[in-house]
Amino acid sequence: MESTNRVAEIGQFLASRRAKIAPEHVGLPVYDAAKRRVPGLRRQEVA
């Protein structure tokens, strides 16, 4: 069970970091912001 908890912690950490960075802050094109479900970068943009 500890590994499941660890995976959840890592997921929460990554999501919180992505939410703090906007696409325009890192030179990515900004599309319609209204289409984003959550603030910050998408997983593809981080990769």
C-alpha distance matrix in Angstrom:
0.0 3.8 5.5 5.2 6.4 8.7 10.1 10.9 12.6 14.5 15.6 16.9 18.7 20.4 21.5 22.9 24.8 26.2 27.4 29.5 31.5 34.1 35.5 38.9 37.6 36.8 39.8 38.2 40.4 39.9 40.0 40.2 37.8 37.9 36.0 32.9 30.2 28.7 30.5 30.2 29.7 28.4 25.9 28.8 30.9 28.4 28.2
3.8 0.0 3.8 5.4 5.1 6.1 8.7 9.9 10.5 12.4 14.3 15.4 16.4 18.5 20.0 21.1 22.7 24.5 25.8 27.5 29.6 32.5 34.0 37.3 35.6 34.8 37.9 36.7 39.1 38.7 39.2 39.6 37.1 37.5 35.8 32.5 30.0 28.1 29.4 28.8 28.4 27.4 24.9 27.9 29.6 26.8 26.7
5.5 3.8 0.0 3.8 5.4 4.9 6.2 8.6 9.7 10.5 12.3 14.2 15.2 16.5 18.3 19.9 21.2 22.5 24.3 26.2 27.8 30.6 31.7 35.1 33.6 32.5 35.5 34.1 36.6 36.4 36.8 37.4 35.2 35.8 33.8 30.6 28.4 26.6 27.9 27.0 26.2 24.9 22.1 24.9 26.8 24.0 23.6
5.2 5.4 3.8 0.0 3.8 5.4 5.2 6.3 8.7 10.0 10.7 12.5 14.3 15.6 16.6 18.5 20.3 21.3 22.7 24.9 26.7 29.2 30.4 33.9 32.8 31.8 34.7 33.1 35.2 34.7 34.8 35.2 32.9 33.2 31.2 28.0 25.6 24.0 25.7 25.2 24.6 23.2 20.6 23.6 25.7 23.2 23.1
6.4 5.1 5.4 3.8 0.0 3.8 5.5 5.1 6.2 8.7 9.9 10.6 12.3 14.4 15.4 16.6 18.6 20.1 21.2 23.1 25.3 28.0 29.7 33.0 31.6 31.0 34.1 32.7 34.9 34.3 34.6 34.8 32.2 32.6 31.0 27.6 25.1 23.1 24.5 24.1 24.0 23.1 20.9 24.2 25.8 23.2 23.6
8.7 6.1 4.9 5.4 3.8 0.0 3.8 5.4 5.0 6.2 8.6 9.9 10.5 12.4 14.2 15.4 16.7 18.4 20.0 21.6 23.5 26.5 28.0 31.2 29.5 28.7 31.8 30.7 33.2 32.9 33.6 34.1 31.6 32.4 30.8 27.3 25.2 22.9 23.9 23.0 22.5 21.8 19.3 22.5 23.8 20.9 21.1
10.1 8.7 6.2 5.2 5.5 3.8 0.0 3.8 5.4 5.1 6.2 8.7 9.9 10.6 12.3 14.3 15.5 16.5 18.4 20.4 21.9 24.5 25.7 29.1 27.8 26.8 29.7 28.2 30.6 30.3 30.7 31.3 29.0 29.8 27.9 24.5 22.5 20.6 21.8 20.8 20.0 18.8 16.2 19.3 21.0 18.3 18.3
10.9 9.9 8.6 6.3 5.1 5.4 3.8 0.0 3.8 5.5 5.0 6.2 8.6 10.0 10.5 12.3 14.4 15.4 16.5 18.8 20.7 23.2 24.8 28.2 27.0 26.4 29.4 27.9 30.0 29.2 29.5 29.7 27.2 27.6 25.9 22.6 20.2 18.2 19.6 19.2 19.0 18.0 16.0 19.5 21.0 18.6 19.3
12.6 10.5 9.7 8.7 6.2 5.0 5.4 3.8 0.0 3.8 5.4 5.2 6.1 8.7 9.9 10.6 12.4 14.4 15.4 17.0 19.3 22.2 24.1 27.2 25.6 25.2 28.4 27.4 29.7 29.0 29.8 30.2 27.4 28.1 26.9 23.3 21.1 18.6 19.3 18.6 18.7 18.4 16.6 20.1 21.0 18.2 19.3
14.5 12.4 10.5 10.0 8.7 6.2 5.1 5.5 3.8 0.0 3.8 5.4 5.0 6.2 8.5 9.9 10.7 12.3 14.2 15.8 17.4 20.3 21.8 25.0 23.3 22.5 25.7 24.6 27.2 26.9 27.8 28.6 26.0 27.2 25.7 22.1 20.5 17.9 18.4 17.0 16.5 16.1 13.8 17.1 18.0 15.0 15.8
15.6 14.3 12.3 10.7 9.9 8.6 6.2 5.0 5.4 3.8 0.0 3.8 5.4 5.3 6.1 8.6 10.0 10.6 12.3 14.6 16.1 18.5 19.9 23.3 22.2 21.5 24.4 22.9 25.1 24.5 25.0 25.6 23.1 24.0 22.3 18.8 17.0 14.7 15.7 14.7 14.2 13.3 11.3 14.9 16.1 13.6 14.6
16.9 15.4 14.2 12.5 10.6 9.9 8.7 6.2 5.2 5.4 3.8 0.0 3.8 5.5 5.1 6.1 8.7 10.0 10.6 12.7 15.0 17.6 19.6 22.7 21.4 21.4 24.5 23.2 25.3 24.3 25.0 25.2 22.3 23.1 21.9 18.3 16.2 13.5 14.2 13.7 14.1 14.1 13.0 16.8 17.3 15.0 16.7
18.7 16.4 15.2 14.3 12.3 10.5 9.9 8.6 6.1 5.0 5.4 3.8 0.0 3.8 5.5 5.2 6.3 8.8 10.0 11.1 13.3 16.4 18.5 21.4 19.5 19.3 22.7 22.0 24.5 23.8 25.1 25.7 22.8 24.1 23.2 19.5 18.0 14.9 14.6 13.3 13.6 14.2 13.0 16.6 16.5 13.6 15.5
20.4 18.5 16.5 15.6 14.4 12.4 10.6 10.0 8.7 6.2 5.3 5.5 3.8 0.0 3.8 5.4 5.1 6.2 8.6 10.1 11.3 14.2 15.7 18.8 17.3 16.6 19.8 18.7 21.3 20.9 22.1 23.0 20.5 22.1 20.8 17.1 16.2 13.3 13.0 11.1 10.5 10.8 9.4 12.8 12.8 9.9 11.8
21.5 20.0 18.3 16.6 15.4 14.2 12.3 10.5 9.9 8.5 6.1 5.1 5.5 3.8 0.0 3.8 5.5 5.1 6.2 8.9 10.4 12.7 14.5 17.8 16.8 16.7 19.6 18.2 20.2 19.2 20.0 20.4 17.6 18.9 17.8 14.0 12.7 9.7 9.9 8.8 9.0 9.3 8.9 12.6 12.6 10.7 13.1
22.9 21.1 19.9 18.5 16.6 15.4 14.3 12.3 10.6 9.9 8.6 6.1 5.2 5.4 3.8 0.0 3.8 5.5 5.2 6.6 9.3 12.1 14.8 17.5 15.9 16.5 19.7 18.9 21.0 19.8 21.1 21.4 18.2 19.5 19.2 15.4 14.2 10.6 9.8 8.8 10.2 11.7 12.0 15.4 14.7 12.6 15.5
24.8 22.7 21.2 20.3 18.6 16.7 15.5 14.4 12.4 10.7 10.0 8.7 6.3 5.1 5.5 3.8 0.0 3.8 5.4 5.3 7.0 10.4 12.7 15.3 13.2 13.4 16.8 16.4 19.0 18.4 20.2 21.1 18.2 20.2 19.8 16.1 15.7 12.2 10.6 8.3 8.8 10.9 11.0 14.0 12.6 10.1 13.2
26.2 24.5 22.5 21.3 20.1 18.4 16.5 15.4 14.4 12.3 10.6 10.0 8.8 6.2 5.1 5.5 3.8 0.0 3.8 5.4 5.6 8.0 9.8 12.9 11.7 11.6 14.6 13.5 15.8 15.1 16.6 17.7 15.0 17.1 16.4 12.7 12.8 9.6 8.0 5.2 5.1 7.2 7.9 10.8 9.3 7.6 11.0
27.4 25.8 24.3 22.7 21.2 20.0 18.4 16.5 15.4 14.2 12.3 10.6 10.0 8.6 6.2 5.2 5.4 3.8 0.0 3.8 5.6 7.4 10.2 12.9 11.9 13.0 15.8 14.8 16.5 14.9 16.2 16.5 13.3 15.0 15.0 11.3 11.0 7.4 5.2 3.8 6.3 8.8 10.6 13.5 11.9 11.0 14.5
29.5 27.5 26.2 24.9 23.1 21.6 20.4 18.8 17.0 15.8 14.6 12.7 11.1 10.1 8.9 6.6 5.3 5.4 3.8 0.0 3.8 6.7 10.1 11.8 10.0 11.5 14.7 14.6 16.7 15.4 17.5 18.0 14.8 17.0 17.5 14.0 14.3 10.7 7.7 5.8 8.1 11.4 13.1 15.6 13.3 12.0 15.7
31.5 29.6 27.8 26.7 25.3 23.5 21.9 20.7 19.3 17.4 16.1 15.0 13.3 11.3 10.4 9.3 7.0 5.6 5.6 3.8 0.0 3.8 6.6 8.4 6.6 7.8 10.9 10.9 13.2 12.4 14.9 16.2 13.4 16.3 16.6 13.4 14.5 11.5 8.2 5.0 6.2 9.8 11.8 13.4 10.5 9.7 13.5
34.1 32.5 30.6 29.2 28.0 26.5 24.5 23.2 22.2 20.3 18.5 17.6 16.4 14.2 12.7 12.1 10.4 8.0 7.4 6.7 3.8 0.0 3.8 5.5 5.4 7.2 9.3 8.7 10.2 8.9 11.4 12.7 10.1 13.4 13.9 11.2 13.2 10.8 7.4 4.7 5.9 9.5 12.3 13.3 10.2 10.8 14.4
35.5 34.0 31.7 30.4 29.7 28.0 25.7 24.8 24.1 21.8 19.9 19.6 18.5 15.7 14.5 14.8 12.7 9.8 10.2 10.1 6.6 3.8 0.0 3.8 5.4 5.6 6.5 5.0 6.6 6.2 9.2 11.4 9.9 13.5 13.5 11.3 14.0 12.4 9.7 6.9 6.0 8.8 11.6 11.4 8.0 9.6 12.8
38.9 37.3 35.1 33.9 33.0 31.2 29.1 28.2 27.2 25.0 23.3 22.7 21.4 18.8 17.8 17.5 15.3 12.9 12.9 11.8 8.4 5.5 3.8 0.0 3.8 5.4 5.2 5.5 6.6 6.3 10.0 12.2 11.0 14.8 15.5 13.9 16.8 15.2 12.2 9.8 9.7 12.6 15.3 14.9 11.4 12.9 15.9
37.6 35.6 33.6 32.8 31.6 29.5 27.8 27.0 25.6 23.3 22.2 21.4 19.5 17.3 16.8 15.9 13.2 11.7 11.9 10.0 6.6 5.4 5.4 3.8 0.0 3.8 5.8 7.6 9.9 10.0 13.6 15.6 13.9 17.5 18.2 16.0 18.4 16.1 12.7 9.9 10.0 13.4 15.6 15.7 12.0 12.3 15.5
36.8 34.8 32.5 31.8 31.0 28.7 26.8 26.4 25.2 22.5 21.5 21.4 19.3 16.6 16.7 16.5 13.4 11.6 13.0 11.5 7.8 7.2 5.6 5.4 3.8 0.0 3.8 5.8 9.1 10.5 13.9 16.6 15.4 19.1 19.1 16.8 19.3 17.2 14.3 10.9 9.6 12.4 14.0 13.5 9.7 9.9 12.7
39.8 37.9 35.5 34.7 34.1 31.8 29.7 29.4 28.4 25.7 24.4 24.5 22.7 19.8 19.6 19.7 16.8 14.6 15.8 14.7 10.9 9.3 6.5 5.2 5.8 3.8 0.0 3.8 6.6 8.9 12.4 15.6 15.2 19.0 18.9 17.3 20.3 18.9 16.1 13.1 11.6 13.8 15.6 14.3 10.6 11.9 14.1
38.2 36.7 34.1 33.1 32.7 30.7 28.2 27.9 27.4 24.6 22.9 23.2 22.0 18.7 18.2 18.9 16.4 13.5 14.8 14.6 10.9 8.7 5.0 5.5 7.6 5.8 3.8 0.0 3.8 6.4 9.4 12.8 12.7 16.4 15.8 14.4 17.6 16.6 14.4 11.6 9.5 11.1 13.1 11.5 8.0 10.4 12.4
40.4 39.1 36.6 35.2 34.9 33.2 30.6 30.0 29.7 27.2 25.1 25.3 24.5 21.3 20.2 21.0 19.0 15.8 16.5 16.7 13.2 10.2 6.6 6.6 9.9 9.1 6.6 3.8 0.0 3.8 6.4 10.0 10.9 14.4 13.9 13.5 17.0 16.7 14.8 12.8 11.2 12.3 14.8 13.0 10.2 13.2 15.1
39.9 38.7 36.4 34.7 34.3 32.9 30.3 29.2 29.0 26.9 24.5 24.3 23.8 20.9 19.2 19.8 18.4 15.1 14.9 15.4 12.4 8.9 6.2 6.3 10.0 10.5 8.9 6.4 3.8 0.0 3.8 6.7 7.2 10.8 10.9 10.6 14.3 14.2 12.3 11.1 10.4 11.7 15.0 13.9 11.3 14.2 16.7
40.0 39.2 36.8 34.8 34.6 33.6 30.7 29.5 29.8 27.8 25.0 25.0 25.1 22.1 20.0 21.1 20.2 16.6 16.2 17.5 14.9 11.4 9.2 10.0 13.6 13.9 12.4 9.4 6.4 3.8 0.0 3.8 5.9 8.7 8.2 9.0 12.8 13.7 12.8 12.4 11.7 12.0 15.3 14.2 12.5 15.8 17.9
40.2 39.6 37.4 35.2 34.8 34.1 31.3 29.7 30.2 28.6 25.6 25.2 25.7 23.0 20.4 21.4 21.1 17.7 16.5 18.0 16.2 12.7 11.4 12.2 15.6 16.6 15.6 12.8 10.0 6.7 3.8 0.0 3.8 5.4 5.7 7.6 11.2 12.6 12.2 12.9 13.1 13.3 16.9 16.4 15.0 18.1 20.4
37.8 37.1 35.2 32.9 32.2 31.6 29.0 27.2 27.4 26.0 23.1 22.3 22.8 20.5 17.6 18.2 18.2 15.0 13.3 14.8 13.4 10.1 9.9 11.0 13.9 15.4 15.2 12.7 10.9 7.2 5.9 3.8 0.0 3.8 5.3 5.5 8.8 9.6 8.7 9.9 11.0 11.8 15.6 15.9 14.3 16.9 19.7
37.9 37.5 35.8 33.2 32.6 32.4 29.8 27.6 28.1 27.2 24.0 23.1 24.1 22.1 18.9 19.5 20.2 17.1 15.0 17.0 16.3 13.4 13.5 14.8 17.5 19.1 19.0 16.4 14.4 10.8 8.7 5.4 3.8 0.0 3.8 5.5 7.8 9.6 9.9 12.2 13.6 13.8 17.4 18.0 17.1 19.5 22.2
36.0 35.8 33.8 31.2 31.0 30.8 27.9 25.9 26.9 25.7 22.3 21.9 23.2 20.8 17.8 19.2 19.8 16.4 15.0 17.5 16.6 13.9 13.5 15.5 18.2 19.1 18.9 15.8 13.9 10.9 8.2 5.7 5.3 3.8 0.0 3.8 6.3 9.1 10.3 12.1 12.5 11.7 15.1 15.4 15.2 17.8 20.0
32.9 32.5 30.6 28.0 27.6 27.3 24.5 22.6 23.3 22.1 18.8 18.3 19.5 17.1 14.0 15.4 16.1 12.7 11.3 14.0 13.4 11.2 11.3 13.9 16.0 16.8 17.3 14.4 13.5 10.6 9.0 7.6 5.5 5.5 3.8 0.0 3.8 5.6 6.8 8.6 9.3 8.7 12.2 13.2 12.8 14.9 17.4
30.2 30.0 28.4 25.6 25.1 25.2 22.5 20.2 21.1 20.5 17.0 16.2 18.0 16.2 12.7 14.2 15.7 12.8 11.0 14.3 14.5 13.2 14.0 16.8 18.4 19.3 20.3 17.6 17.0 14.3 12.8 11.2 8.8 7.8 6.3 3.8 0.0 3.8 6.9 9.5 10.7 9.8 12.6 14.5 14.7 16.2 18.6
28.7 28.1 26.6 24.0 23.1 22.9 20.6 18.2 18.6 17.9 14.7 13.5 14.9 13.3 9.7 10.6 12.2 9.6 7.4 10.7 11.5 10.8 12.4 15.2 16.1 17.2 18.9 16.6 16.7 14.2 13.7 12.6 9.6 9.6 9.1 5.6 3.8 0.0 3.8 6.6 8.6 8.7 11.5 14.0 13.6 14.4 17.3
30.5 29.4 27.9 25.7 24.5 23.9 21.8 19.6 19.3 18.4 15.7 14.2 14.6 13.0 9.9 9.8 10.6 8.0 5.2 7.7 8.2 7.4 9.7 12.2 12.7 14.3 16.1 14.4 14.8 12.3 12.8 12.2 8.7 9.9 10.3 6.8 6.9 3.8 0.0 3.8 7.0 8.8 11.9 14.1 12.7 13.3 16.7
30.2 28.8 27.0 25.2 24.1 23.0 20.8 19.2 18.6 17.0 14.7 13.7 13.3 11.1 8.8 8.8 8.3 5.2 3.8 5.8 5.0 4.7 6.9 9.8 9.9 10.9 13.1 11.6 12.8 11.1 12.4 12.9 9.9 12.2 12.1 8.6 9.5 6.6 3.8 0.0 3.8 6.7 9.6 11.7 9.7 10.0 13.6
29.7 28.4 26.2 24.6 24.0 22.5 20.0 19.0 18.7 16.5 14.2 14.1 13.6 10.5 9.0 10.2 8.8 5.1 6.3 8.1 6.2 5.9 6.0 9.7 10.0 9.6 11.6 9.5 11.2 10.4 11.7 13.1 11.0 13.6 12.5 9.3 10.7 8.6 7.0 3.8 0.0 3.8 6.5 8.1 6.0 6.6 10.0
28.4 27.4 24.9 23.2 23.1 21.8 18.8 18.0 18.4 16.1 13.3 14.1 14.2 10.8 9.3 11.7 10.9 7.2 8.8 11.4 9.8 9.5 8.8 12.6 13.4 12.4 13.8 11.1 12.3 11.7 12.0 13.3 11.8 13.8 11.7 8.7 9.8 8.7 8.8 6.7 3.8 0.0 3.8 5.4 5.2 6.5 8.9
25.9 24.9 22.1 20.6 20.9 19.3 16.2 16.0 16.6 13.8 11.3 13.0 13.0 9.4 8.9 12.0 11.0 7.9 10.6 13.1 11.8 12.3 11.6 15.3 15.6 14.0 15.6 13.1 14.8 15.0 15.3 16.9 15.6 17.4 15.1 12.2 12.6 11.5 11.9 9.6 6.5 3.8 0.0 3.8 5.4 5.2 6.3
28.8 27.9 24.9 23.6 24.2 22.5 19.3 19.5 20.1 17.1 14.9 16.8 16.6 12.8 12.6 15.4 14.0 10.8 13.5 15.6 13.4 13.3 11.4 14.9 15.7 13.5 14.3 11.5 13.0 13.9 14.2 16.4 15.9 18.0 15.4 13.2 14.5 14.0 14.1 11.7 8.1 5.4 3.8 0.0 3.8 5.5 5.2
30.9 29.6 26.8 25.7 25.8 23.8 21.0 21.0 21.0 18.0 16.1 17.3 16.5 12.8 12.6 14.7 12.6 9.3 11.9 13.3 10.5 10.2 8.0 11.4 12.0 9.7 10.6 8.0 10.2 11.3 12.5 15.0 14.3 17.1 15.2 12.8 14.7 13.6 12.7 9.7 6.0 5.2 5.4 3.8 0.0 3.8 5.5
28.4 26.8 24.0 23.2 23.2 20.9 18.3 18.6 18.2 15.0 13.6 15.0 13.6 9.9 10.7 12.6 10.1 7.6 11.0 12.0 9.7 10.8 9.6 12.9 12.3 9.9 11.9 10.4 13.2 14.2 15.8 18.1 16.9 19.5 17.8 14.9 16.2 14.4 13.3 10.0 6.6 6.5 5.2 5.5 3.8 0.0 3.8
28.2 26.7 23.6 23.1 23.6 21.1 18.3 19.3 19.3 15.8 14.6 16.7 15.5 11.8 13.1 15.5 13.2 11.0 14.5 15.7 13.5 14.4 12.8 15.9 15.5 12.7 14.1 12.4 15.1 16.7 17.9 20.4 19.7 22.2 20.0 17.4 18.6 17.3 16.7 13.6 10.0 8.9 6.3 5.2 5.5 3.8 0.0
